Amino acid sequence: MGYPGRKRPLGNEMTGGVGALPFFIDFMKDYLKDKPKEDFAKPTAMPEDMKELFRQRQRELQAERAQFNEDAAKTEEDQTTATPTTTGEPKLEQMTLPPPPKTEEAPPPPARTEPVTPHVDSPPPAVTRPREVDPTKKKGKKGGDEPPG
């Protein structure tokens, strides 16, 4: 389905399920019309020990959920009843560091009178090459031009 030999889309949201499936269903209806229906054996039942393991895991998950909800309720209750303690100390986010100590070892550099402009490198001009023509390819069998002998 599609355009063989061409890279051309079939359309927006076109997939095999949307485009090819209706054709497949119509073909199979006609093809299987005269064929007998095939009966498949029932799958075996789940073993009892596997069922018990499944039930046990479900009980464990239910207990974990209950414990999680209980812990969340306690945490929420603690947050609403707890009163924030206010002290004279500022919070860590509000504290600022003092400036670094000044050293007298080297005198400060003299002030420049002319403004400093940053040097910006302009990109080099684009280098273009002439387009190379692809050599023509031979069609046919692989191998040399010699006759088989």
Contact map, one row per residue, 1 for C-alpha under 8 A:
11100000000000000001000000000000000000000000000000000000000000000000000000000000000000000000000000000000000000000000000000000000000000000000000000000
11110000110000000000000000000000000000000000000000000000000000000000000000000000000000000000000000000000000000000000000000000000000000000000000000000
11111111010000000000000000000000000000000000000000000000000000000000000000000000000000000000000000000000000000000000000000000000000000000000000000000
01111100000000000000000000000000000000000000000000000000000000000000000000000000000000000000000000000000000000000000000000000000000000000000000000000
00111110000000000000000000000000000000000000000000000000000000000000000000000000000000000000000000000000000000000000000000000000000000000000000000000
00111111000000000000000000000000000000000000000000000000000000000000000000000000000000000000000000000000000000000000000000000000000000000000000000000
00101111100000000000000000000000000000000000000000000000000000000000000000000000000000000000000000000000000000000000000000000000000000000000000000000
00100111110000000000000000000000000000000000000000000000000000000000000000000000000000000000000000000000000000000000000000000000000000000000000000000
01000011111100000000000000000000000000000000000000000000000000000000000000000000000000000000000000000000000000000000000000000000000000000000000000000
01100001111101000000000000000000000000000000000000000000000000000000000000000000000000000000000000000000000000000000000000000000000000000000000000000
00000000111111000000000000000000000000000000000000000000000000000000000000000000000000000000000000000000000000000000000000000000000000000000000000000
00000000111111000000000000000000000000000000000000000000000000000000000000000000000000000000000000000000000000000000000000000000000000000000000000000
00000000001111100000000000000000000000000000000000000000000000000000000000000000000000000000000000000000000000000000000000000000000000000000000000000
00000000011111110110000000000000000000000000000000000000000000000000000000000000000000000000000000000000000000000000000000000000000000000000000000000
00000000000011111111000000000000000000000000000000000000000000000000000000000000000000000000000000000000000000000000000000000000000000000000000000000
00000000000001111111100000000000000000000000000000000000000000000000000000000000000000000000000000000000000000000000000000000000000000000000000000000
00000000000000111111110000000000000000000000000000000000000000000000000000000000000000000000000000000000000000000000000000000000000000000000000000000
00000000000001111111110000000000000000000000000000000000000000000000000000000000000000000000000000000000000000000000000000000000000000000000000000000
00000000000001111111111000000000000000000000000000000000000000000000000000000000000000000000000000000000000000000000000000000000000000000000000000000
10000000000000111111111100000000000000000000000000000000000000000000000000000000000000000000000000000000000000000000000000000000000000000000000000000
00000000000000011111111110000000000000000000000000000000000000000000000000000000000000000000000000000000000000000000000000000000000000000000000000000
00000000000000001111111111000000000000000000000000000000000000000000000000000000000000000000000000000000000000000000000000000000000000000000000000000
00000000000000000011111111100000000000000000000000000000000000000000000000000000000000000000000000000000000000000000000000000000000000000000000000000
00000000000000000001111111110000000000000000000000000000000000000000000000000000000000000000000000000000000000000000000000000000000000000000000000000
00000000000000000000111111111000000000000000000000000000000000000000000000000000000000000000000000000000000000000000000000000000000000000000000000000
00000000000000000000011111111100000000000000000000000000000000000000000000000000000000000000000000000000000000000000000000000000000000000000000000000
00000000000000000000001111111110000000000000000000000000000000000000000000000000000000000000000000000000000000000000000000000000000000000000000000000
00000000000000000000000111111111000000000000000000000000000000000000000000000000000000000000000000000000000000000000000000000000000000000000000000000
00000000000000000000000011111111100000000000000000000000000000000000000000000000000000000000000000000000000000000000000000000000000000000000000000000
00000000000000000000000001111111100000000000000000000000000000000000000000000000000000000000000000000000000000000000000000000000000000000000000000000
00000000000000000000000000111111111000000000000000000000000000000000000000000000000000000000000000000000000000000000000000000000000000000000000000000
00000000000000000000000000011111111000000000000000000000000000000000000000000000000000000000000000000000000000000000000000000000000000000000000000000
00000000000000000000000000001111111000000000000000000000000000000000000000000000000000000000000000000000000000000000000000000000000000000000000000000
00000000000000000000000000000011111100000000000000000000000000000000000000000000000000000000000000000000000000000000000000000000000000000000000000000
00000000000000000000000000000011111110000000000000000000000000000000000000000000000000000000000000000000000000000000000000000000000000000000000000000
00000000000000000000000000000000011111000000000000000000000000000000000000000000000000000000000000000000000000000000000000000000000000000000000000000
00000000000000000000000000000000001111100000000000000000000000000000000000000000000000000000000000000000000000000000000000000000000000000000000000000
00000000000000000000000000000000000111110000000000000000000000000000000000000000000000000000000000000000000000000000000000000000000000000000000000000
00000000000000000000000000000000000011111000000000000000000000000000000000000000000000000000000000000000000000000000000000000000000000000000000000000
00000000000000000000000000000000000001111100000000000000000000000000000000000000000000000000000000000000000000000000000000000000000000000000000000000
00000000000000000000000000000000000000111110000000000000000000000000000000000000000000000000000000000000000000000000000000000000000000000000000000000
00000000000000000000000000000000000000011111000000000000000000000000000000000000000000000000000000000000000000000000000000000000000000000000000000000
00000000000000000000000000000000000000001111100000000000000000000000000000000000000000000000000000000000000000000000000000000000000000000000000000000
00000000000000000000000000000000000000000111110000000000000000000000000000000000000000000000000000000000000000000000000000000000000000000000000000000
00000000000000000000000000000000000000000011111000000000000000000000000000000000000000000000000000000000000000000000000000000000000000000000000000000
00000000000000000000000000000000000000000001111101100000000000000000000000000000000000000000000000000000000000000000000000000000000000000000000000000
00000000000000000000000000000000000000000000111111100000000000000000000000000000000000000000000000000000000000000000000000000000000000000000000000000
00000000000000000000000000000000000000000000011111110000000000000000000000000000000000000000000000000000000000000000000000000000000000000000000000000
00000000000000000000000000000000000000000000001111111000000000000000000000000000000000000000000000000000000000000000000000000000000000000000000000000
00000000000000000000000000000000000000000000011111111100000000000000000000000000000000000000000000000000000000000000000000000000000000000000000000000
00000000000000000000000000000000000000000000011111111110000000000000000000000000000000000000000000000000000000000000000000000000000000000000000000000
00000000000000000000000000000000000000000000000111111111000000000000000000000000000000000000000000000000000000000000000000000000000000000000000000000
00000000000000000000000000000000000000000000000011111111100000000000000000000000000000000000000000000000000000000000000000000000000000000000000000000
00000000000000000000000000000000000000000000000001111111110000000000000000000000000000000000000000000000000000000000000000000000000000000000000000000
00000000000000000000000000000000000000000000000000111111111000000000000000000000000000000000000000000000000000000000000000000000000000000000000000000
00000000000000000000000000000000000000000000000000011111111100000000000000000000000000000000000000000000000000000000000000000000000000000000000000000
00000000000000000000000000000000000000000000000000001111111110000000000000000000000000000000000000000000000000000000000000000000000000000000000000000
00000000000000000000000000000000000000000000000000000111111111000000000000000000000000000000000000000000000000000000000000000000000000000000000000000
00000000000000000000000000000000000000000000000000000011111111100000000000000000000000000000000000000000000000000000000000000000000000000000000000000
00000000000000000000000000000000000000000000000000000001111111110000000000000000000000000000000000000000000000000000000000000000000000000000000000000
00000000000000000000000000000000000000000000000000000000111111111000000000000000000000000000000000000000000000000000000000000000000000000000000000000
00000000000000000000000000000000000000000000000000000000011111111100000000000000000000000000000000000000000000000000000000000000000000000000000000000
00000000000000000000000000000000000000000000000000000000001111111110000000000000000000000000000000000000000000000000000000000000000000000000000000000
00000000000000000000000000000000000000000000000000000000000111111111000000000000000000000000000000000000000000000000000000000000000000000000000000000
00000000000000000000000000000000000000000000000000000000000011111111100000000000000000000000000000000000000000000000000000000000000000000000000000000
00000000000000000000000000000000000000000000000000000000000001111111110000000000000000000000000000000000000000000000000000000000000000000000000000000
00000000000000000000000000000000000000000000000000000000000000111111111000000000000000000000000000000000000000000000000000000000000000000000000000000
00000000000000000000000000000000000000000000000000000000000000011111111100000000000000000000000000000000000000000000000000000000000000000000000000000
00000000000000000000000000000000000000000000000000000000000000001111111110000000000000000000000000000000000000000000000000000000000000000000000000000
00000000000000000000000000000000000000000000000000000000000000000111111111000000000000000000000000000000000000000000000000000000000000000000000000000
00000000000000000000000000000000000000000000000000000000000000000011111111100000000000000000000000000000000000000000000000000000000000000000000000000
00000000000000000000000000000000000000000000000000000000000000000001111111110000000000000000000000000000000000000000000000000000000000000000000000000
00000000000000000000000000000000000000000000000000000000000000000000111111111000000000000000000000000000000000000000000000000000000000000000000000000
00000000000000000000000000000000000000000000000000000000000000000000011111111100000000000000000000000000000000000000000000000000000000000000000000000
00000000000000000000000000000000000000000000000000000000000000000000001111111110000000000000000000000000000000000000000000000000000000000000000000000
00000000000000000000000000000000000000000000000000000000000000000000000111111111000000000000000000000000000000000000000000000000000000000000000000000
00000000000000000000000000000000000000000000000000000000000000000000000011111111100000000000000000000000000000000000000000000000000000000000000000000
00000000000000000000000000000000000000000000000000000000000000000000000001111111110000000000000000000000000000000000000000000000000000000000000000000
00000000000000000000000000000000000000000000000000000000000000000000000000111111110000000000000000000000000000000000000000000000000000000000000000000
00000000000000000000000000000000000000000000000000000000000000000000000000011111111000000000000000000000000000000000000000000000000000000000000000000
00000000000000000000000000000000000000000000000000000000000000000000000000001111111000000000000000000000000000000000000000000000000000000000000000000
00000000000000000000000000000000000000000000000000000000000000000000000000000111111100000000000000000000000000000000000000000000000000000000000000000
00000000000000000000000000000000000000000000000000000000000000000000000000000001111110000000000000000000000000000000000000000000000000000000000000000
00000000000000000000000000000000000000000000000000000000000000000000000000000000011111000000000000000000000000000000000000000000000000000000000000000
00000000000000000000000000000000000000000000000000000000000000000000000000000000001111100000000000000000000000000000000000000000000000000000000000000
00000000000000000000000000000000000000000000000000000000000000000000000000000000000111110000000000000000000000000000000000000000000000000000000000000
00000000000000000000000000000000000000000000000000000000000000000000000000000000000011111100000000000000000000000000000000000000000000000000000000000
00000000000000000000000000000000000000000000000000000000000000000000000000000000000001111100000000000000000000000000000000000000000000000000000000000
00000000000000000000000000000000000000000000000000000000000000000000000000000000000000111110000000000000000000000000000000000000000000000000000000000
00000000000000000000000000000000000000000000000000000000000000000000000000000000000000111111011000000000000000000000000000000000000000000000000000000
00000000000000000000000000000000000000000000000000000000000000000000000000000000000000001111111000000000000000000000000000000000000000000000000000000
00000000000000000000000000000000000000000000000000000000000000000000000000000000000000000111111000000000000000000000000000000000000000000000000000000
00000000000000000000000000000000000000000000000000000000000000000000000000000000000000000011111000000000000000000000000000000000000000000000000000000
00000000000000000000000000000000000000000000000000000000000000000000000000000000000000000111111100000000000000000000000000000000000000000000000000000
00000000000000000000000000000000000000000000000000000000000000000000000000000000000000000111111110000000000000000000000000000000000000000000000000000
00000000000000000000000000000000000000000000000000000000000000000000000000000000000000000000011111000000000000000000000000000000000000000000000000000
00000000000000000000000000000000000000000000000000000000000000000000000000000000000000000000001111100000000000000000000000000000000000000000000000000
00000000000000000000000000000000000000000000000000000000000000000000000000000000000000000000000111110000000000000000000000000000000000000000000000000
00000000000000000000000000000000000000000000000000000000000000000000000000000000000000000000000011111000000000000000000000000000000000000000000000000
00000000000000000000000000000000000000000000000000000000000000000000000000000000000000000000000001111100000000000000000000000000000000000000000000000
00000000000000000000000000000000000000000000000000000000000000000000000000000000000000000000000000111110000000000000000000000000000000000000000000000
00000000000000000000000000000000000000000000000000000000000000000000000000000000000000000000000000011111000000000000000000000000000000000000000000000
00000000000000000000000000000000000000000000000000000000000000000000000000000000000000000000000000001111110000000000000000000000000000000000000000000
00000000000000000000000000000000000000000000000000000000000000000000000000000000000000000000000000000111111000000000000000000000000000000000000000000
00000000000000000000000000000000000000000000000000000000000000000000000000000000000000000000000000000011111000000000000000000000000000000000000000000
00000000000000000000000000000000000000000000000000000000000000000000000000000000000000000000000000000011111100000000000000000000000000000000000000000
00000000000000000000000000000000000000000000000000000000000000000000000000000000000000000000000000000001111110000000000000000000000000000000000000000
00000000000000000000000000000000000000000000000000000000000000000000000000000000000000000000000000000000011111000000000000000000000000000000000000000
00000000000000000000000000000000000000000000000000000000000000000000000000000000000000000000000000000000001111100000000000000000000000000000000000000
00000000000000000000000000000000000000000000000000000000000000000000000000000000000000000000000000000000000111110000000000000000000000000000000000000
00000000000000000000000000000000000000000000000000000000000000000000000000000000000000000000000000000000000011111000000000000000000000000000000000000
00000000000000000000000000000000000000000000000000000000000000000000000000000000000000000000000000000000000001111110000000000000000000000000000000000
00000000000000000000000000000000000000000000000000000000000000000000000000000000000000000000000000000000000000111110000000000000000000000000000000000
00000000000000000000000000000000000000000000000000000000000000000000000000000000000000000000000000000000000000011111000000000000000000000000000000000
00000000000000000000000000000000000000000000000000000000000000000000000000000000000000000000000000000000000000011111100000000000000000000000000000000
00000000000000000000000000000000000000000000000000000000000000000000000000000000000000000000000000000000000000000111110000000000000000000000000000000
00000000000000000000000000000000000000000000000000000000000000000000000000000000000000000000000000000000000000000011111000000000000000000000000000000
00000000000000000000000000000000000000000000000000000000000000000000000000000000000000000000000000000000000000000001111100000000000000000000000000000
00000000000000000000000000000000000000000000000000000000000000000000000000000000000000000000000000000000000000000000111110000000000000000000000000000
00000000000000000000000000000000000000000000000000000000000000000000000000000000000000000000000000000000000000000000011111000000000000000000000000000
00000000000000000000000000000000000000000000000000000000000000000000000000000000000000000000000000000000000000000000001111100000000000000000000000000
00000000000000000000000000000000000000000000000000000000000000000000000000000000000000000000000000000000000000000000000111110000000000000000000000000
00000000000000000000000000000000000000000000000000000000000000000000000000000000000000000000000000000000000000000000000011111000000000000000000000000
00000000000000000000000000000000000000000000000000000000000000000000000000000000000000000000000000000000000000000000000001111100000000000000000000000
00000000000000000000000000000000000000000000000000000000000000000000000000000000000000000000000000000000000000000000000000111110000000000000000000000
00000000000000000000000000000000000000000000000000000000000000000000000000000000000000000000000000000000000000000000000000011111000000000000000000000
00000000000000000000000000000000000000000000000000000000000000000000000000000000000000000000000000000000000000000000000000001111100000000000000000000
00000000000000000000000000000000000000000000000000000000000000000000000000000000000000000000000000000000000000000000000000000111110000000000000000000
00000000000000000000000000000000000000000000000000000000000000000000000000000000000000000000000000000000000000000000000000000011111000000000000000000
00000000000000000000000000000000000000000000000000000000000000000000000000000000000000000000000000000000000000000000000000000001111100000000000000000
00000000000000000000000000000000000000000000000000000000000000000000000000000000000000000000000000000000000000000000000000000000111110000000000000000
00000000000000000000000000000000000000000000000000000000000000000000000000000000000000000000000000000000000000000000000000000000011111000000000000000
00000000000000000000000000000000000000000000000000000000000000000000000000000000000000000000000000000000000000000000000000000000001111100000000000000
00000000000000000000000000000000000000000000000000000000000000000000000000000000000000000000000000000000000000000000000000000000000111110000000000000
00000000000000000000000000000000000000000000000000000000000000000000000000000000000000000000000000000000000000000000000000000000000011111000000000000
00000000000000000000000000000000000000000000000000000000000000000000000000000000000000000000000000000000000000000000000000000000000001111100000000000
00000000000000000000000000000000000000000000000000000000000000000000000000000000000000000000000000000000000000000000000000000000000000111110000000000
00000000000000000000000000000000000000000000000000000000000000000000000000000000000000000000000000000000000000000000000000000000000000011111000000000
00000000000000000000000000000000000000000000000000000000000000000000000000000000000000000000000000000000000000000000000000000000000000001111100000000
00000000000000000000000000000000000000000000000000000000000000000000000000000000000000000000000000000000000000000000000000000000000000000111110000000
00000000000000000000000000000000000000000000000000000000000000000000000000000000000000000000000000000000000000000000000000000000000000000011111000000
00000000000000000000000000000000000000000000000000000000000000000000000000000000000000000000000000000000000000000000000000000000000000000001111100000
00000000000000000000000000000000000000000000000000000000000000000000000000000000000000000000000000000000000000000000000000000000000000000000111110000
00000000000000000000000000000000000000000000000000000000000000000000000000000000000000000000000000000000000000000000000000000000000000000000011111000
00000000000000000000000000000000000000000000000000000000000000000000000000000000000000000000000000000000000000000000000000000000000000000000001111100
00000000000000000000000000000000000000000000000000000000000000000000000000000000000000000000000000000000000000000000000000000000000000000000000111110
00000000000000000000000000000000000000000000000000000000000000000000000000000000000000000000000000000000000000000000000000000000000000000000000011111
00000000000000000000000000000000000000000000000000000000000000000000000000000000000000000000000000000000000000000000000000000000000000000000000001111
00000000000000000000000000000000000000000000000000000000000000000000000000000000000000000000000000000000000000000000000000000000000000000000000000111
